[in-house]
């Protein structure tokens, strides 16, 4: 939103700069995984050069997806209808839960399992997605994330966007990421205006409490607000530090992956060269064997010729003595 408001104020450039940043972000998550870090740096520089500092910071703070998250993102791009159907099924499940319709819940839950298993099974049968092989672990994470997309509307919106940095899992108390930490899916609910209704805080029947009791309750509530706000501030600072470390570690992983890819390419090249040298060695050995055979034949002919020459010389000496 801040990116849109800033770029909307400068009318010199055609088009919507915020939409351009959003498209760049979308493109980043669609790239092959090993290209993410380099492309993210280039995109951030490009946005910053256009004068959009907020957009540049947004792009620069993007975290490289894990392999499992990347697989989920590609599934969301290649099979948007299947993912949308799963998210819609989540809405039906929540309605059935609110209505306490157990029969409907059982039917919908069975349908959820069938749809998740179908998507995962087809990816498993293909053996790859977007040109990258998919491991059994990634398939397990895909199933967990699709289930989370059904069970939580914010997780569903994240999955449909195809911009996950980590796979998700639905547990008893909500959505967690691959590390088991609570996933920040509420932020998307705020951006999409999906705020839930709060409790009315009403009291249950009877007379109103005494005034001093009300004051005590108000003071307790104020203390709770202050303490919880301080806790939120502390945790946000802790999260910022952890996020910075995670981004730094992600960049390091990206660099190592790039180096590994370079080494693997070099190994492949050397393997090809080794095979070529082996073929040349085999040809040289065959030529050597043939040459030695020819040498042996010449040696035999030479021995025979020398014997004939010796006999001829002997015969000549005998003829001279007569």
N, C-alpha and C positions, 0 to 999 in steps of 0.2 A: 504494500500500500504506500509506503513512504517513497519507494522508487517511482511509482506511478505519479504521485503528486509532484515530485521534483521534476521529472522529465516532462510532465504536462505543461510546466510553466515556460519551457523553452520551445518555441514554435519554429526555430530555424530549420531543424532537421525534419524531413518528412517521416511519417509513421509514428508509432508509439514506442518510445525507447524502453518503457517498462516491459512491453510485450517482447521486445528484442531480448532483453535480459532473461525473461522467462523462457523464451525459445532456446537461448544458449544453455540454460540450466537443463532443459529437457534433452537437448542434444548431448550434453555431457553424460547423462545417465543412460543414454542409448549407445554410447561408444563401447568398443571392446574394452574390457576391464584394464588391460595394461596401458591403455592410452589416456586413462582418466586424469592422472596427476599432471602430465604435461599439458593436456588440453585445458584443464582447469586454470592453470597458471596463465596460459595464453588468453583464455576468455576473460579472466579478471583484468589483465592488462588492457585488453581491447575495450572493455566497459569503462575502465578508469580513464583511458585516453579520450573517450567520448564525453567525459565530464560528469559521469554518474558515479560519484564516490560511494554512495550507499549501495548501488547495484554491484560495484566492484567488490566491496567488502562481503556482500551476500554470496557472490560467486566464490571468492577466495576462501570462505569459511566452510564450503561444502566438503563433506567427508567422503573419501573414496569408499564405495560400497565393498562389503565383503563379497566373497564369491557367491554365497547363498543369496544375499540381497540382490546381487547383479542378476542372478538367474530369475528371481521373482520379478524384477523390473522388466526383463525381456519377455517373460510370460505375459505380463500386463500389457506390453506393447503388441505382442503377436496374437494374443487371445483376449482382446478387450471385452468381447461379448460374454465370454465364459466368466471372467472376473466380475463384470457388472452383474451377471446373474447370481453369483455367489453373494455379493454385497446386498443385492435385493432380497435374497433369501434370509439374510440376517435381519432385515426389517420385519419380515414375516414372522421370524422366530420371536422377536421382541414383542410383537403384537400378540402372538399366541401365549407368551409368558404373562403378559399383562391380563389377558382374558382367562388365564389359568386353564387353557384348553389342552389337557394332557394328550389327547388323541392327536390333535393337530401338531403338538410339539414333537411327538414320536415320529410322525410322518415327515415333518420338516427336517428333523435331525438325521433321519435315514437318508433323505434327499441330499442333505449337506455332505454326508460321508461319500455318497455315490458321486456327486459332482467333483469333490476334491480328488477322489481316487481316480476319476476319469481323466482330469487334467494332468495329474502327476503321472498316471500310467502312460498317457500319450507322449509326454516329455521323456519318460523312461524308455519307451519303445524307440523314439527317435534317436536317443543316445546323445543328443547335443541340442543346443539352442543358440541361435545367432553365431554358429560356427565354432562354439566352444563345447567340449565334452562336459557332461553333467554327472557328477559323482553321486553315489548313494547317499552320502551325507547331505549334499545340496538338495536332493530330492526330498529327504526327510524334512529339511528346513522349509522347503517349498510347501509341503503339506501343512506344516505347523502355521506358516504365515497365511496361507489361504484360509485356514480355520480361524485364525485371529481376525481376518478381514470379515468373516461372517459374524463372529461373536461381538465385535466392537465396531460401531459406525465410523469412529475416527480412524481406526486401523484400516477399515475398508477404504476410506478416502485416500489414505496414504498409499495403499497397495495399488489402487486404480491409477494414481498419479504416476506410478512407475519411477519413483525417486527415493526408494529406500536406501539407507546406508547400512542397515543391519536387518537381518530377517527378524520376524516377530513370532511370539508365541503367546497364546492365551492360557493364563493360569487362573487359579481360584480368585485372586484379588485383582486381576486386570491383565494388561499386556506388558510383556517384558521383551527385551532384546536378546541377542544370542549370548550375551554375557550374563543373563539373568537379572539385569538391572531394569527397573521400571522404564518403559519406553514413553517418550514425550509425544503421545498422540493427542493430548488435550489441546496442544497449540494449534493443530489443524482445525479442531472443532471451533476454536475462537475465531480463526481466520475465515471459516465458512459460515459463521453465524449460527452454529449449531449448539448454542449454549443450553444446558439443561435447566430445568426449573428447580429452584431451591426449595427447602422445606419452609412451610409457612410459619413455623416456630410457635404455633398456637398452643394454648394450654388445654387440657382436657377437663371439661365440665367443672362445676363448683364455683365457689366464691373467689374473688380476686385476692391475691396474696397481700399481706400487710405491706405498708409503704417501706419500712425498714428492710423487709425481705427483698423488696424490689430493688432497693439501693444496693444491698449486698450482692444480688444477682448481677446488677449492672456493673459493679466494680469487678466482680469475678470475670464477667464477659470482656471488660476492657483489658484486664490483665491477660486474659487468654488471647485477645487480638494482638496485644503488644508482643507477647511471648511467641506466638505463632509467626508474626511478621518478622521478628528477629531471626527465628529459625529458618524462615523462607530466605531471608537475605543471606544468612550463613550458607545455606545449602546451594543457593544460586551462585555464590562466589566459589564454593567448592566445585560445583558443576562446571563453571567457566574454566577453572584450573584443569579439571579432568578432561574437559573438551579440548582444551589447548594441547594437553599431552597426547590425547588420542589423535588429534589432527597431525601433530608432529610425528607420532609413531606411524600413522597411516602414510605420511609422506616418505618416511624411511622405508616402510614396506614396499611402497611403489618404486623407490629407487633400487632396492634390492631385486625386486621382480624384473625391472628393466635390465639390470646387470645380469641376472640369471638368464633372461631371454637372449641377451647378447652372447653369453657363454655357450648356451645351448645351440645357438646358430653356428658359433665357431666350432663346436664339437661336431655338429652335423657336417660342416664343410670339411673338417679334418677326417671324418669318417669316410666321406666320399673320396677324398684324396688318398686315404689309406687303401680303399678298394681299388682305385686306379693303379696305385703302386704295386699292389699285390698282383693285379693282372699283368702289369709290365714285367714283374719278377718272374711270373709263371712263363710268360713268353720268352724271356731271356734264358730261363733254365731249359726250356724246350730247344731253343737255338743252340745252347751250349751242348746239350746232349747230342743233337744232330751233328754239330761240328766235331765232337769227340768220336762219333761213329765214323764220320768221313775221314778223320785223322787215322783211326785204326785201319780203315780200308787202305788208305795211302801207305801206311807203314807196312802192311802186308805186301802190297805191290812192290814197295821199295825193297823189302827183304828178298822177294822173289827175283827182282831185277839184279840185285847185288849178287845173288847166287848164280844167276845166269852169266853175269860179267866175270865172276871168278872162274866159272867153268870154261868160258871162252878164252880167258887169259891162260889157263892151264893147257887148253888144247893148242893154243898158239905156241907155247913153249915146247910142247911135245913135237909139234910139226917142224920147228926150227932145228931140233936135234937130229932129225932124220937125215 
